[in-house]
Amino acid sequence: MHLRTTRRIRQEVKLYDPIGADREGNEINLMDILSSDQDEVLDAVVLNIDRDRLAEHFHCLSPRERTVLELRFGLGQQEKLTQRQIGRKLGISRSYVSRIEKRALGKLLHAMGSS
């Protein structure tokens, strides 16, 4: 009976069990490694709110402006592309992509500032 109990305990790991030491000799436990930084969580929440707010104002953009921003910043399911890659994909010059991007960002900034 005692052997069964100790075998079960040997496999248990507690969050505050020491697992090593850092460079300064401070003890590191499992909780130190598993815990998430609250700032990272807050940043992720703020980013999601900003994306939703931004998406609400996409109606003020032309289809081409919307496409350029989606490709440039990886919005939706798109992969982030450079201006040169977007230009090749849309059959326009990199400088024209830059102008479209600048104009679209200006429209979004104006729309979000007035709401």
N, C-alpha and C positions, 0 to 999 in steps of 0.2 A: 504494500500500500504506500509506504513512504517513497519507494522508487518511482511509482507512477506520478506522485505529486511533484517530486523534484524534477522529473523529466518535463512535465508541463511548464513548470516555472522557468526552466532553462531556456525555453523557446520564446518566452515573453520578453518584450522589449518595452521599456518605459521611456516616455519622452524626455525625462530629465536624467536619464542614465548618461554618464560621461562616455564620450566616444573618442576623445583625443584632446589635444591642446593646440592653441594657436601659437604664433611666433613669439608672443610675449609670455607664454607659459600659462595663459588663462585657460581654464577648462572649457571645452566645447561639448554641448550635449545635443541630442537629436533635435530638440525643439528649436535650437538656434538655426539649424539647417533647414527645417521644414517650415518655419514661420515665414509669412510673407510680409513685406514692408507695406505699411499702411499707405504710404505716399504712392506706391505703385498702384494699389487698388483705387485710390482716389483719382489718380491720373487716368486710369482706364475708364472710370465712370464719367469723368468730365469729357473725355474724348468721345465716348458714345453719345453723350448729350449734345456735344458740338456737331457731331456728324448728323444727328437727327435734325437739329436746327438748320444746318446747312442744306440738307435734302429738302426741307420745306420751301426753300427759296430757289430751287433749281428751275422752277417754272418760268422764271424771268429770263432764262438763257435760251438761245437758239439751239436747235439740235446739234449743230456743229460745235458750238461752244461747250455744250454739255459733254459731248463725246471727247473733246480735247481734255477737259478737266478730269473726266473719268479715267482716261488712259494715263494722263500725266501723274495723277495722285493715287492711282490704284483704288478708286472708289467702286463700290459694289463688288463684283467678282473679278474685276479687271486687275491685271498685273501693272505695276508702275513701269512706265516707259519714259525714255528720254525724249526731248523735243525732236531730235533727229529721227528716232524710231517712229514717232507719231507722224511726222512728215512723210516718211516712206509709206506708212500704212494708209494714209489718207491721200497721198499723191500731191502733197503741197510742200513748200519749202520750210526749213526749220525756222527761219525768221518769221514766216507767216504764222506758224504754230505759236511762236512766242507772242505775236501781236494778239492772236485770238485768246490765248491764255490770259494775257494782261487785261484785255477788255472784259473777259468773263469774270475774272476776279474782282475787277472794279464794280461790275454790275452786282455781284454777290455782296460785296462790302457795302454798297449803297442800300441794297434791299435789306440786309440784316441790320444796318444802322437805323433805318427808318421804322423798323418793327419793334 
